[in-house]
């Protein structure tokens, strides 16, 4: 879906069991959607998961 500028951007708040599945599916490509950012309580703990994604997205502290 590269080059599709009409996609809605999605930010995932929290990378627990559901947030990780959602982020991974968005990263893999869902029609009309694009992963734009994630928020995590523990950024250091989230980094290995985020490094496994093909998209490079900003990660913010959950409180932000």
N, C-alpha and C positions, 0 to 999 in steps of 0.2 A: 504494500500500500504506500510505498514511497512516492512522494510527489503529489499526494492527494491532499490539497490544502483545504478541502471542505470538511475535514474530519472534526468532530467535537473533541475537545481536550478533556481528559479525566485525571483528577488527582485522587490518590488513594490515601486515606487517613488511617494509619495503623497497618502494620505488617504482621499481623497474627495469622492464624490459619486461613481466614477468609481473605484478608488483604493480600497475602502472598499469591493465592490462586488468582484473584482478580488482576493483580499486577502482571503476573505471568501470562495470563490470557490476553490482556491488552497488549503486552509486548509482542506476543505471537501474531497478533493481528486480528482484531474484531472489526468487521465492516463499519465504517463511519466513525470509529473511535480511535483516539491516540492517547497513550499514557504520557502525561505532562509533568507530573511530580508525585512524590510520595512523602509521607510524614511518618516518623517512627519515634517511639519513646527512647530507644537506645540506638543511635545512629551507627555506632561501632558494630553492634550486633547485626544491624540490617545490611551493612556494606557487603558481606560475602554474597548474600542473596541478590543484591542490586548489581553486583559485578557479573552475575550469571545471566543477566538480561542483555539483549542486544541493543536496546535503547539506553542512552545515557541521559538520565533524568535527575533533576535536583532532588536532594533529600533534605527535609527540614525537620527540626525537632517537633514532636507532636504538639507541644504547647503552643507553637506558632501557627 
